[in-house]
Amino acid sequence: MKYSDQIGQWLVEMGYSTCFFVGGGHCMHLVESLSRKLRGIPVVHEVAAGIAAEYFNVIADGKQRALALVTSGPGLTNAVTAIAGAWLEGRELLVLGGQVKTADLSHGQIRQRGLQELCGSEIVAPITVRSTSLRNPVDKSEFVRLTQTEPMKRKGPVFLEIPLDIQGCPFESKESEIIADHQSRNLTIEESLHLDQIMDELKKSSRPVLLIGGGVERNVAYELAEQGRFQNIPVMTTYNGADRVDSRLPTYFGRPNTWGMRYSNLLLQQADLVIAFGASLGLQQTGFNWPEFVPHGKVIHINFDPSETAKEYPMIAMALNIDANKALRHMLESDHGDYSNWLAYCNEVKAALPLSEKCNKTDPGYISPYDFFLQLSEVCQEDDIFIPCSSGGAFTVSYQTFQQKKGQFMVSNKGLASMGYGLSGTIGAALAGRGKRTVLVEGDGGFARNLQELGTVAVNDLNLKIFVFDDQGYASIRMTQSNYFGGRYVGCDTKTGLGLPNLDKLFDVWGIPCLRLKPGFTEDPEFQSRFQSTGPHAFIVPIDPTQTYFPKINSRITPEGTMVSNPLHEMSPAIDDETRRKVMKYL
C-alpha cells in the first residue's frame, strides 16, 4: 500500500485515535491517509495542533492518544512553541512533519533548494527526546522506535519528518503486529533498602511533609487516599500534581510555590523533613532564593529523571532515581508515625491565613480574581476538566485559590509559561474528555494570542465554558513595570498601544453565546443556566486594571542589576507581628 496509508495503520495499532493538523502541500499524503484512519481535527494554526495534542494525552491518560501533523517550513516553525512546552513538562507529544521531496533537499550545501524547505529535525533536536528526518521508508519496528520515547526514560516530544515522495511511495509490510510496550520493572532490592532508609527518616521526623508532583499518577494518589494512607501526615502538591489530591482531604495543605498559597509556603518552610515524589523541585517550587528552601529540615528527592536530582538546587539530603509511584506505594504500606501535634499546628496556620487576603485592592464594579476562583471552585463538579492558562495573573491566582475536587483534571503548562496555551489546550482536553464540561480561565492578553481557535471550538460544538479576564492588557507585565520601573508603562495595555479585541463583540463572530459577569455572578440565574448547558459559552470577567496580586514573593534589583528574591516564607505584604508569632513557630 501507499506508505502514508501504512503509517496510518501503524498509528492505530499504537493506540492513536486523533490527529490535530493544518494541511499543506508537503504533508498532503499524510493528511489524506490519516483522515481515513484517525479522527482528524483541523486547527487554524499549527501551534494549536501541538498544544491540543499535548493536553489531549494528559486527559486521556493512556486510554487513547493524539498526535500533531504539520507541513514543512512554517508549519514546523509554527509548532516549535508547542514542542518546547511538552519538552519542559516531560509530556508525550508526537509531531509528524512533511518535507520537500528527497531530490529537492539542499543537504546543508545552500540555505534552501525546495520550496518551504527547512531542516525541521535539526531545528527541534534540542527540545525533543528524538528527532529524525527519513530518507527512505522504514519498517514497522523502526517506525515504532522512532516515534516513541525510550522505555524507562522520561517522556517528551518526538518529531519525525517524512519527505513527500516517501509519504507517497508504495510499501509492503512484512511484520504482523506492533511490538508491545515495555513494562515497567519492579523495585530492586537496593531500591527497596533505600526506601526503607527514607522510611526511617520519616519515622524520626516530627514535622514531615509529603510533596506530590506530576510524576505521581492520579489513580495511585487516589487509591492511597482512599486507603487512608494520607490521613496522618501533611500532604501538599506541586502545580503539576494539583489534581492528584482532593483539596477537601483533611491532611491536604495546599500548593507551595513562588506564587503559592501563603499558608502552604509557611508550613513547608517549617518542616523538618520534606519528601518530594515525582516533582522537579525547580526554582518556582523552591523559590529563587533556593539556599533557604526548607531552612531547618532535610529534603529527600525521589524523581525518575537523574538530571533533576543532580542539579545544584535545592540542597538535598538524599536522592533516589526510581518511579515515584512505586516509591510512594512502598513507603506508605506501613505506619509512619504519629504527627498529631504537627497536624494540629498545620490546621491552625491554615485557618489563620485566608486564600483571599484583605490587602488586595479591587475597585467597585469589578470582580476580585481571588474571590472568582473560590466561587468557581464551588460551582465546578467532580467530573469537570479545569484548564487554567499558563501565565499571567489569571494563571497565578488560579493555583493560589482554586479548590480542586477528586475526579477533576487540572492541567496547564507552567514550564514554558507561554501566553496563549489555554484555548488550544482546552480544545484537546475537551475532545479527550468526550463531552465532559471543560472550563477554561485565561487573561485577555493571553487569549488574544490564539483566539483564532474559537473557530475550532465552534465547528466542533465543544462543551467549553470560557472565562476571559478583562483587565485591558497584560496584567503581569503591567505589574512588573509598576513594581520595578515606577509605573512607566510600555506596551502592556490598550492605553499604551496594545491592540486587544472588544471581548463583548468577539465571540459573536463564531456564534458563541457570551455573558459579561457581575460581582456575585454564581447567584445569577442566567449564569447558572449557561454554565450548566452543553456546548460552548463565553463569560467575560471584569477585572480591575489596577488590581493588586498578593501574596507574592518580592524581589529587588541590586546596584549590579541582579535580582535578589525573598525565601518562600517571606511573602509580601508582611503579616502583622501577632499573626507572625502564631504562624512562624518553627522559623
KOLMI-609694 format. One record per residue (C-alpha): residue in three letters; z, y, x. Coordinates in Angstrom, 3 decimals, decimal comma, m for minus. Layout:
("ALA" (Z Y X))
...
//
This chain:
("MET" (0,000 0,000 0,000))
("LYS" (m0,087 3,668 0,984))
("TYR" (2,711 4,347 3,465))
("SER" (4,304 7,070 1,329))
("ASP" (4,455 4,580 m1,576))
("GLN" (6,188 2,111 0,716))
("ILE" (8,684 4,787 1,782))
("GLY" (9,466 5,438 m1,866))
("GLN" (10,176 1,755 m2,451))
("TRP" (12,433 1,560 0,604))
("LEU" (14,386 4,610 m0,550))
("VAL" (15,016 2,995 m3,940))
("GLU" (16,298 m0,131 m2,197))
("MET" (18,591 2,073 m0,103))
("GLY" (20,200 3,484 m3,252))
("TYR" (18,327 6,788 m3,600))
("SER" (17,775 7,894 m7,182))
("THR" (16,993 11,618 m6,927))
("CYS" (14,766 13,852 m4,821))
("PHE" (15,119 17,648 m4,706))
("PHE" (11,888 19,155 m3,425))
("VAL" (9,451 22,004 m3,035))
("GLY" (5,850 20,801 m2,935))
("GLY" (3,489 21,642 m0,099))
("GLY" (0,189 20,574 1,380))
("HIS" (1,745 18,771 4,321))
("CYS" (4,107 16,669 2,183))
("MET" (1,720 16,049 m0,720))
("HIS" (1,588 12,253 m0,359))
("LEU" (5,384 12,031 m0,269))
("VAL" (5,714 14,279 m3,319))
("GLU" (3,258 12,152 m5,277))
("SER" (4,769 8,821 m4,221))
("LEU" (8,433 9,730 m4,568))
("SER" (7,797 11,193 m8,031))
("ARG" (6,822 7,680 m9,143))
("LYS" (9,944 6,030 m7,698))
("LEU" (12,727 8,639 m7,976))
("ARG" (13,855 11,357 m10,337))
("GLY" (12,130 14,422 m8,929))
("ILE" (13,882 17,801 m9,303))
("PRO" (11,635 20,668 m8,177))
("VAL" (13,525 23,747 m6,986))
("VAL" (12,291 27,255 m6,239))
("HIS" (13,473 27,474 m2,621))
("GLU" (13,926 24,744 m0,008))
("VAL" (17,479 25,752 0,870))
("ALA" (18,443 24,860 m2,705))
("ALA" (16,948 21,383 m2,247))
("GLY" (19,193 20,652 0,722))
("ILE" (22,355 22,144 m0,785))
("ALA" (21,806 20,388 m4,123))
("ALA" (21,307 17,034 m2,375))
("GLU" (24,484 17,530 m0,323))
("TYR" (26,651 18,273 m3,366))
("PHE" (24,952 15,525 m5,392))
("ASN" (26,005 12,986 m2,761))
("VAL" (29,604 14,233 m2,755))
("ILE" (29,896 13,952 m6,544))
("ALA" (28,014 10,645 m6,783))
("ASP" (30,422 9,206 m4,181))
("GLY" (28,113 6,392 m3,112))
("LYS" (27,126 5,281 m6,607))
("GLN" (23,707 6,931 m6,206))
("ARG" (22,068 9,052 m3,523))
("ALA" (19,871 12,124 m3,336))
("LEU" (17,570 13,480 m0,635))
("ALA" (15,635 16,671 0,025))
("LEU" (11,875 16,789 0,606))
("VAL" (10,228 19,818 2,215))
("THR" (6,887 20,662 3,744))
("SER" (6,193 21,742 7,322))
("GLY" (6,750 25,162 8,871))
("PRO" (8,533 27,487 6,435))
("GLY" (9,514 24,528 4,262))
("LEU" (11,645 23,192 7,090))
("THR" (12,922 26,549 8,348))
("ASN" (13,992 27,484 4,799))
("ALA" (16,101 24,305 4,682))
("VAL" (17,866 24,859 8,019))
("THR" (20,857 26,585 6,410))
("ALA" (21,482 23,576 4,170))
("ILE" (21,149 21,196 7,122))
("ALA" (23,625 23,315 9,106))
("GLY" (26,133 23,265 6,246))
("ALA" (26,017 19,470 5,933))
("TRP" (26,369 19,173 9,718))
("LEU" (29,532 21,273 9,853))
("GLU" (31,125 19,470 6,909))
("GLY" (30,104 15,983 8,069))
("ARG" (28,325 15,162 4,818))
("GLU" (25,426 12,882 4,032))
("LEU" (22,056 14,633 3,707))
("LEU" (18,659 13,042 4,257))
("VAL" (15,813 15,534 4,633))
("LEU" (12,230 14,267 4,754))
("GLY" (9,752 16,787 6,112))
("GLY" (5,993 16,953 6,027))
("GLN" (3,949 17,809 9,101))
("VAL" (0,348 18,505 10,029))
("LYS" (m1,935 15,593 10,905))
("THR" (m1,169 13,973 14,249))
("ALA" (m4,591 15,120 15,501))
("ASP" (m3,559 18,739 14,808))
("LEU" (m0,253 18,659 16,698))
("SER" (m0,026 21,058 19,638))
("HIS" (2,438 18,854 21,589))
("GLY" (4,018 21,988 23,054))
("GLN" (0,907 22,944 25,015))
("ILE" (0,329 26,004 22,839))
("ARG" (2,524 27,611 20,232))
("GLN" (0,520 26,367 17,259))
("ARG" (m2,539 24,293 16,547))
("GLY" (m2,218 23,091 12,963))
("LEU" (m1,615 25,477 10,057))
("GLN" (2,138 25,910 9,453))
("GLU" (2,846 23,713 12,469))
("LEU" (6,335 23,881 13,917))
("CYS" (8,197 21,032 15,562))
("GLY" (10,839 20,631 12,898))
("SER" (12,588 17,726 14,630))
("GLU" (13,307 19,896 17,672))
("ILE" (14,466 22,849 15,562))
("VAL" (17,156 20,866 13,759))
("ALA" (18,052 18,385 16,515))
("PRO" (21,295 20,210 17,463))
("ILE" (22,558 20,178 13,860))
("THR" (21,687 16,621 12,821))
("VAL" (23,045 13,216 13,726))
("ARG" (19,445 12,054 14,103))
("SER" (16,170 13,990 14,099))
("THR" (12,832 12,227 14,517))
("SER" (9,132 13,015 14,214))
("LEU" (6,957 9,969 13,575))
("ARG" (3,727 9,369 15,489))
("ASN" (2,999 6,013 13,859))
("PRO" (4,225 4,187 10,757))
("VAL" (7,473 2,262 11,332))
("ASP" (8,621 m0,907 9,610))
("LYS" (11,450 m1,186 7,138))
("SER" (14,298 m1,886 9,552))
("GLU" (13,295 1,038 11,779))
("PHE" (12,903 3,371 8,793))
("VAL" (16,404 2,453 7,614))
("ARG" (17,770 3,059 11,101))
("LEU" (16,052 6,453 11,408))
("THR" (17,315 7,688 8,036))
("GLN" (20,976 6,618 8,263))
("THR" (23,975 7,688 10,284))
("GLU" (25,165 5,108 12,767))
("PRO" (27,715 2,599 11,480))
("MET" (31,317 3,642 12,168))
("LYS" (30,239 7,176 13,101))
("ARG" (30,864 10,488 11,367))
("LYS" (28,365 11,346 8,630))
("GLY" (25,948 14,221 8,868))
("PRO" (22,381 15,288 8,068))
("VAL" (19,381 13,219 9,145))
("PHE" (15,858 14,636 9,451))
("LEU" (12,657 12,594 9,509))
("GLU" (9,325 14,381 9,939))
("ILE" (6,222 12,498 8,790))
("PRO" (2,717 13,840 9,575))
("LEU" (0,256 13,989 6,695))
("ASP" (m2,088 11,278 7,984))
("ILE" (0,822 8,876 8,468))
("GLN" (2,022 9,504 4,906))
("GLY" (m1,402 8,538 3,545))
("CYS" (m2,301 5,612 5,791))
("PRO" (m2,399 2,008 4,475))
("PHE" (0,615 m0,117 5,361))
("GLU" (1,594 m3,753 4,872))
("SER" (5,320 m4,568 4,983))
("LYS" (6,398 m7,953 6,309))
("GLU" (10,103 m7,526 5,512))
("SER" (11,548 m8,556 2,184))
("GLU" (14,907 m6,790 1,897))
("ILE" (16,907 m3,889 3,222))
("ILE" (19,479 m4,631 5,893))
("ALA" (22,927 m4,481 4,314))
("ASP" (25,154 m1,552 5,186))
("HIS" (27,615 m2,237 7,973))
("GLN" (31,012 m2,966 6,525))
("SER" (33,967 m1,109 7,974))
("ARG" (36,230 m3,266 10,103))
("ASN" (39,918 m3,987 9,709))
("LEU" (42,578 m2,326 11,821))
("THR" (43,041 m3,835 15,262))
("ILE" (46,460 m4,975 16,441))
("GLU" (46,615 m1,985 18,785))
("GLU" (45,804 0,449 15,979))
("SER" (48,465 m1,111 13,768))
("LEU" (51,003 m0,709 16,566))
("HIS" (50,086 2,962 16,949))
("LEU" (50,542 3,457 13,215))
("ASP" (53,921 1,759 13,415))
("GLN" (54,854 4,273 16,131))
("ILE" (53,834 7,110 13,823))
("MET" (55,866 5,493 11,070))
("ASP" (58,898 5,519 13,362))
("GLU" (58,358 9,259 13,943))
("LEU" (58,184 9,767 10,186))
("LYS" (61,437 7,894 9,632))
("LYS" (63,184 10,021 12,285))
("SER" (61,983 13,315 10,832))
("SER" (63,913 15,349 8,287))
("ARG" (61,183 17,827 7,231))
("PRO" (57,845 15,946 7,198))
("VAL" (54,560 16,947 5,556))
("LEU" (51,527 14,755 4,868))
("LEU" (48,355 16,852 5,098))
("ILE" (45,467 15,175 3,251))
("GLY" (41,968 16,140 4,386))
("GLY" (38,449 15,448 3,175))
("GLY" (38,302 12,262 5,251))
("VAL" (40,644 10,637 2,739))
("GLU" (38,727 9,157 m0,186))
("ARG" (39,603 10,277 m3,710))
("ASN" (40,190 6,765 m5,021))
("VAL" (42,543 5,946 m2,136))
("ALA" (44,654 9,067 m2,704))
("TYR" (44,712 8,479 m6,479))
("GLU" (45,745 4,869 m6,040))
("LEU" (48,595 5,739 m3,669))
("ALA" (49,818 8,452 m6,041))
("GLU" (49,784 6,019 m8,985))
("GLN" (51,809 3,555 m6,902))
("GLY" (54,419 6,244 m6,293))
("ARG" (53,763 6,388 m2,544))
("PHE" (53,893 10,205 m2,534))
("GLN" (56,967 10,562 m4,731))
("ASN" (59,498 11,093 m1,909))
("ILE" (57,538 13,116 0,618))
("PRO" (55,828 16,539 0,541))
("VAL" (52,039 16,347 0,313))
("MET" (49,564 19,148 0,991))
("THR" (45,775 19,212 1,157))
("THR" (43,076 20,989 3,090))
("TYR" (40,260 22,760 1,242))
("ASN" (38,006 19,698 1,549))
("GLY" (40,823 17,430 0,407))
("ALA" (41,789 19,629 m2,540))
("ASP" (40,633 17,215 m5,258))
("ARG" (42,452 14,213 m3,758))
("VAL" (45,835 15,197 m5,223))
("ASP" (46,764 16,374 m8,705))
("SER" (48,433 19,789 m8,500))
("ARG" (50,934 18,555 m11,095))
("LEU" (52,294 15,903 m8,714))
("PRO" (55,997 16,816 m8,225))
("THR" (55,716 16,497 m4,434))
("TYR" (52,480 18,489 m4,110))
("PHE" (52,924 21,766 m2,245))
("GLY" (49,504 23,346 m2,144))
("ARG" (46,776 24,190 0,333))
("PRO" (47,826 25,860 3,610))
("ASN" (45,126 27,894 5,348))
("THR" (44,430 31,339 6,767))
("TRP" (43,634 32,112 3,113))
("GLY" (46,180 29,626 1,847))
("MET" (48,981 29,689 m0,650))
("ARG" (51,879 31,657 0,815))
("TYR" (54,495 29,025 m0,037))
("SER" (52,282 26,290 1,463))
("ASN" (51,913 28,154 4,731))
("LEU" (55,651 28,800 4,960))
("LEU" (56,581 25,180 4,264))
("LEU" (54,019 23,738 6,650))
("GLN" (55,268 26,005 9,414))
("GLN" (58,869 24,876 8,829))
("ALA" (58,068 21,160 9,018))
("ASP" (59,410 19,139 11,927))
("LEU" (56,537 16,674 11,580))
("VAL" (53,016 17,147 10,190))
("ILE" (50,743 14,106 9,923))
("ALA" (47,156 15,134 9,232))
("PHE" (44,954 12,426 7,700))
("GLY" (41,183 12,952 7,800))
("ALA" (41,435 16,697 8,466))
("SER" (39,654 18,525 11,268))
("LEU" (42,555 20,946 11,862))
("GLY" (40,078 23,733 12,509))
("LEU" (41,013 27,338 13,097))
("GLN" (41,073 28,191 9,395))
("GLN" (43,553 25,374 8,885))
("THR" (45,822 26,138 11,837))
("GLY" (45,353 29,900 11,845))
("PHE" (43,529 31,694 14,626))
("ASN" (46,892 32,056 16,339))
("TRP" (46,902 28,281 16,752))
("PRO" (49,595 28,119 19,505))
("GLU" (52,084 28,999 16,734))
("PHE" (50,903 26,262 14,366))
("VAL" (53,967 24,235 13,269))
("PRO" (56,090 26,023 15,910))
("HIS" (59,202 23,820 15,593))
("GLY" (57,636 20,453 14,876))
("LYS" (55,263 17,747 16,028))
("VAL" (51,659 17,395 14,849))
("ILE" (50,037 13,956 14,617))
("HIS" (46,285 13,983 14,079))
("ILE" (44,530 10,967 12,521))
("ASN" (40,779 11,521 12,425))
("PHE" (37,784 9,218 12,694))
("ASP" (35,941 11,696 14,955))
("PRO" (37,286 11,708 18,556))
("SER" (35,741 15,112 19,242))
("GLU" (38,045 16,669 16,641))
("THR" (41,218 15,242 18,136))
("ALA" (40,093 16,044 21,707))
("LYS" (39,576 19,779 21,162))
("GLU" (42,077 22,166 22,736))
("TYR" (43,665 23,232 19,457))
("PRO" (46,122 22,745 17,906))
("MET" (48,721 21,261 20,238))
("ILE" (49,257 17,699 19,033))
("ALA" (51,875 15,100 19,928))
("MET" (49,657 12,108 19,140))
("ALA" (46,058 11,452 18,103))
("LEU" (44,560 8,337 16,575))
("ASN" (40,823 7,869 16,002))
("ILE" (40,691 5,494 13,054))
("ASP" (39,728 5,577 9,394))
("ALA" (42,225 7,923 7,716))
("ASN" (42,139 5,831 4,533))
("LYS" (43,278 2,676 6,302))
("ALA" (45,909 4,644 8,211))
("LEU" (47,329 6,206 5,040))
("ARG" (47,447 2,876 3,212))
("HIS" (49,093 1,125 6,159))
("MET" (51,758 3,773 6,686))
("LEU" (52,729 4,097 3,030))
("GLU" (53,085 0,367 2,458))
("SER" (56,768 0,617 3,370))
("ASP" (59,540 3,085 2,621))
("HIS" (59,520 6,052 4,942))
("GLY" (62,897 7,708 4,417))
("ASP" (64,951 9,983 2,214))
("TYR" (63,784 13,603 2,216))
("SER" (65,512 14,772 m0,950))
("ASN" (67,097 17,820 0,713))
("TRP" (63,761 18,882 2,198))
("LEU" (62,014 18,397 m1,136))
("ALA" (64,637 20,475 m2,909))
("TYR" (64,088 23,273 m0,390))
("CYS" (60,292 22,995 m0,796))
("ASN" (60,685 23,458 m4,535))
("GLU" (62,925 26,488 m4,006))
("VAL" (60,322 28,139 m1,791))
("LYS" (57,509 27,288 m4,198))
("ALA" (59,437 28,766 m7,129))
("ALA" (60,224 31,956 m5,209))
("LEU" (56,600 32,775 m4,329))
("PRO" (54,143 33,042 m7,257))
("LEU" (50,422 32,473 m6,715))
("SER" (49,515 35,775 m8,355))
("GLU" (51,535 38,352 m6,451))
("LYS" (52,537 41,703 m7,951))
("CYS" (51,480 43,529 m4,787))
("ASN" (47,812 43,240 m5,774))
("LYS" (46,123 46,209 m7,416))
("THR" (43,881 45,668 m10,430))
("ASP" (42,863 48,734 m12,429))
("PRO" (42,933 48,635 m16,262))
("GLY" (39,918 47,022 m17,911))
("TYR" (39,333 44,632 m15,015))
("ILE" (40,458 41,014 m14,623))
("SER" (42,701 40,061 m11,717))
("PRO" (40,881 37,306 m9,781))
("TYR" (44,212 35,561 m9,225))
("ASP" (45,068 35,530 m12,919))
("PHE" (41,489 34,496 m13,685))
("PHE" (41,690 31,285 m11,656))
("LEU" (45,113 30,409 m13,023))
("GLN" (43,768 30,818 m16,575))
("LEU" (40,567 28,924 m15,761))
("SER" (42,708 26,075 m14,411))
("GLU" (44,346 25,794 m17,803))
("VAL" (41,122 25,511 m19,817))
("CYS" (39,333 23,137 m17,426))
("GLN" (39,713 19,460 m18,273))
("GLU" (40,303 16,430 m16,072))
("ASP" (36,687 15,276 m16,103))
("ASP" (35,222 18,682 m15,203))
("ILE" (33,425 19,370 m11,946))
("PHE" (34,610 22,617 m10,363))
("ILE" (32,411 24,338 m7,774))
("PRO" (33,869 27,428 m6,131))
("CYS" (31,408 29,330 m3,975))
("SER" (31,669 29,091 m0,190))
("SER" (32,518 32,607 0,982))
("GLY" (33,901 35,941 m0,155))
("GLY" (36,748 36,928 m2,432))
("ALA" (35,820 34,509 m5,227))
("PHE" (35,982 31,652 m2,702))
("THR" (39,287 32,504 m1,032))
("VAL" (41,107 33,291 m4,275))
("SER" (39,893 30,067 m5,875))
("TYR" (41,569 27,973 m3,177))
("GLN" (44,698 30,113 m3,265))
("THR" (45,243 29,787 m7,001))
("PHE" (43,158 27,130 m8,810))
("GLN" (45,359 24,279 m10,034))
("GLN" (43,301 21,107 m9,822))
("LYS" (43,841 18,117 m12,084))
("LYS" (43,372 14,458 m11,267))
("GLY" (39,793 13,454 m12,038))
("GLN" (38,272 16,838 m11,292))
("PHE" (35,882 17,291 m8,407))
("MET" (36,338 20,450 m6,335))
("VAL" (33,561 20,982 m3,795))
("SER" (32,486 23,811 m1,509))
("ASN" (31,005 24,184 1,968))
("LYS" (33,616 26,239 3,790))
("GLY" (32,451 25,271 7,294))
("LEU" (29,280 27,340 7,220))
("ALA" (30,820 29,713 4,649))
("SER" (27,381 30,901 3,610))
("MET" (26,827 33,130 0,612))
("GLY" (24,528 31,600 m1,980))
("TYR" (25,738 27,989 m1,822))
("GLY" (27,374 27,966 m5,232))
("LEU" (24,473 27,828 m7,690))
("SER" (22,389 25,347 m5,689))
("GLY" (25,396 23,109 m5,098))
("THR" (26,299 23,236 m8,777))
("ILE" (22,801 22,045 m9,706))
("GLY" (23,192 18,967 m7,520))
("ALA" (26,726 18,369 m8,772))
("ALA" (25,698 18,655 m12,429))
("LEU" (22,845 16,181 m12,019))
("ALA" (25,111 13,703 m10,239))
("GLY" (27,739 14,241 m12,950))
("ARG" (25,296 13,117 m15,642))
("GLY" (26,244 15,652 m18,267))
("LYS" (29,821 16,440 m17,275))
("ARG" (30,759 20,075 m17,653))
("THR" (30,213 21,709 m14,282))
("VAL" (31,936 25,029 m13,627))
("LEU" (30,716 27,494 m11,004))
("VAL" (32,508 30,632 m9,840))
("GLU" (30,654 32,924 m7,448))
("GLY" (30,649 36,578 m6,456))
("ASP" (27,747 38,814 m7,431))
("GLY" (26,688 39,265 m3,802))
("GLY" (26,560 35,551 m3,071))
("PHE" (24,988 34,780 m6,430))
("ALA" (22,098 37,140 m5,671))
("ARG" (21,200 35,046 m2,612))
("ASN" (19,865 32,133 m4,668))
("LEU" (19,682 33,425 m8,224))
("GLN" (16,089 32,187 m8,462))
("GLU" (17,529 28,718 m9,108))
("LEU" (18,601 29,830 m12,566))
("GLY" (15,118 28,629 m13,423))
("THR" (16,079 25,135 m12,243))
("VAL" (19,219 25,314 m14,390))
("ALA" (17,296 26,417 m17,479))
("VAL" (14,376 23,994 m17,254))
("ASN" (16,776 21,050 m16,792))
("ASP" (19,170 22,334 m19,503))
("LEU" (22,142 21,584 m17,261))
("ASN" (25,671 21,668 m18,663))
("LEU" (26,737 24,536 m16,406))
("LYS" (29,316 27,214 m17,042))
("ILE" (28,540 30,006 m14,585))
("PHE" (31,172 32,662 m13,865))
("VAL" (29,999 35,608 m11,754))
("PHE" (32,484 38,093 m10,324))
("ASP" (31,015 41,532 m10,946))
("ASP" (32,534 43,844 m8,336))
("GLN" (29,245 45,582 m7,450))
("GLY" (28,908 44,264 m3,922))
("TYR" (30,215 42,189 m1,062))
("ALA" (33,983 42,259 m1,640))
("SER" (34,969 40,630 1,660))
("ILE" (32,676 42,860 3,737))
("ARG" (33,907 45,934 1,897))
("MET" (37,489 44,838 2,582))
("THR" (36,752 44,319 6,295))
("GLN" (35,226 47,776 6,578))
("SER" (38,230 49,234 4,790))
("ASN" (40,791 47,453 6,969))
("TYR" (39,214 47,905 10,396))
("PHE" (36,860 50,888 10,155))
("GLY" (38,762 53,343 7,995))
("GLY" (36,737 52,726 4,858))
("ARG" (33,376 53,666 6,356))
("TYR" (31,292 51,502 4,021))
("VAL" (27,875 50,308 5,185))
("GLY" (25,525 48,166 3,089))
("CYS" (28,345 46,473 1,201))
("ASP" (27,842 47,635 m2,387))
("THR" (25,493 49,384 m4,769))
("LYS" (26,813 52,779 m3,683))
("THR" (25,740 52,104 m0,077))
("GLY" (22,255 50,874 m0,939))
("LEU" (22,756 47,196 m1,763))
("GLY" (20,237 46,286 m4,472))
("LEU" (22,034 43,881 m6,782))
("PRO" (20,725 42,978 m10,251))
("ASN" (22,081 44,091 m13,591))
("LEU" (24,016 40,960 m14,480))
("ASP" (24,116 41,744 m18,211))
("LYS" (20,315 41,581 m18,336))
("LEU" (19,659 38,969 m15,654))
("PHE" (20,356 35,708 m17,484))
("ASP" (18,205 36,598 m20,477))
("VAL" (15,134 36,254 m18,244))
("TRP" (15,704 32,484 m18,284))
("GLY" (17,067 32,315 m21,822))
("ILE" (20,630 31,556 m20,675))
("PRO" (23,315 32,975 m23,019))
("CYS" (25,647 35,426 m21,305))
("LEU" (29,047 36,884 m22,233))
("ARG" (30,973 39,631 m20,443))
("LEU" (34,655 38,713 m20,378))
("LYS" (37,680 40,893 m21,015))
("PRO" (41,320 40,506 m19,921))
("GLY" (42,890 37,691 m21,941))
("PHE" (39,475 36,001 m22,229))
("THR" (40,890 32,497 m22,743))
("GLU" (42,172 33,583 m26,181))
("ASP" (38,769 34,897 m27,243))
("PRO" (37,190 32,524 m29,833))
("GLU" (33,702 33,469 m28,592))
("PHE" (34,580 32,408 m25,052))
("GLN" (36,206 29,200 m26,251))
("SER" (33,153 28,299 m28,310))
("ARG" (30,730 28,895 m25,451))
("PHE" (32,893 27,193 m22,842))
("GLN" (33,203 24,073 m24,997))
("SER" (29,490 23,928 m25,834))
("THR" (26,886 21,976 m23,882))
("GLY" (24,051 23,489 m21,906))
("PRO" (24,073 26,460 m19,532))
("HIS" (26,174 29,538 m20,295))
("ALA" (26,956 32,533 m18,089))
("PHE" (30,139 34,600 m18,045))
("ILE" (30,456 37,909 m16,234))
("VAL" (33,935 38,584 m14,885))
("PRO" (34,610 42,305 m14,338))
("ILE" (36,445 42,645 m11,017))
("ASP" (37,844 45,946 m9,791))
("PRO" (35,668 47,123 m6,833))
("THR" (38,896 48,318 m5,203))
("GLN" (40,723 45,049 m5,950))
("THR" (43,182 44,032 m3,225))
("TYR" (43,332 40,450 m1,950))
("PHE" (46,847 39,424 m0,892))
("PRO" (48,428 37,444 0,600))
("LYS" (46,335 37,046 3,727))
("ILE" (46,644 36,650 7,457))
("ASN" (46,155 40,032 9,076))
("SER" (44,565 40,606 12,447))
("ARG" (44,479 43,633 14,675))
("ILE" (41,913 44,847 17,194))
("THR" (43,292 45,229 20,718))
("PRO" (42,173 48,060 23,059))
("GLU" (39,966 45,460 24,775))
("GLY" (38,167 44,804 21,466))
("THR" (39,542 41,314 20,854))
("MET" (41,218 40,191 17,621))
("VAL" (44,841 39,036 17,513))
("SER" (45,990 37,190 14,378))
("ASN" (49,385 36,549 12,881))
("PRO" (50,576 32,930 12,592))
("LEU" (50,290 31,194 9,232))
("HIS" (53,825 32,008 8,103))
("GLU" (53,394 35,769 8,597))
("MET" (51,075 36,660 5,739))
("SER" (50,601 40,234 4,577))
("PRO" (52,163 42,042 2,915))
("ALA" (55,536 41,068 4,368))
("ILE" (58,058 39,777 1,868))
("ASP" (61,381 41,550 1,350))
("ASP" (64,350 40,672 3,569))
("GLU" (66,316 38,846 0,885))
("THR" (63,387 36,583 m0,041))
("ARG" (62,545 36,142 3,633))
("ARG" (66,008 34,742 4,357))
("LYS" (65,617 32,364 1,431))
("VAL" (62,146 31,014 2,241))
("MET" (62,246 31,020 6,065))
("LYS" (65,381 28,973 6,548))
("TYR" (63,930 26,913 9,402))
("LEU" (61,966 29,701 11,068))
//
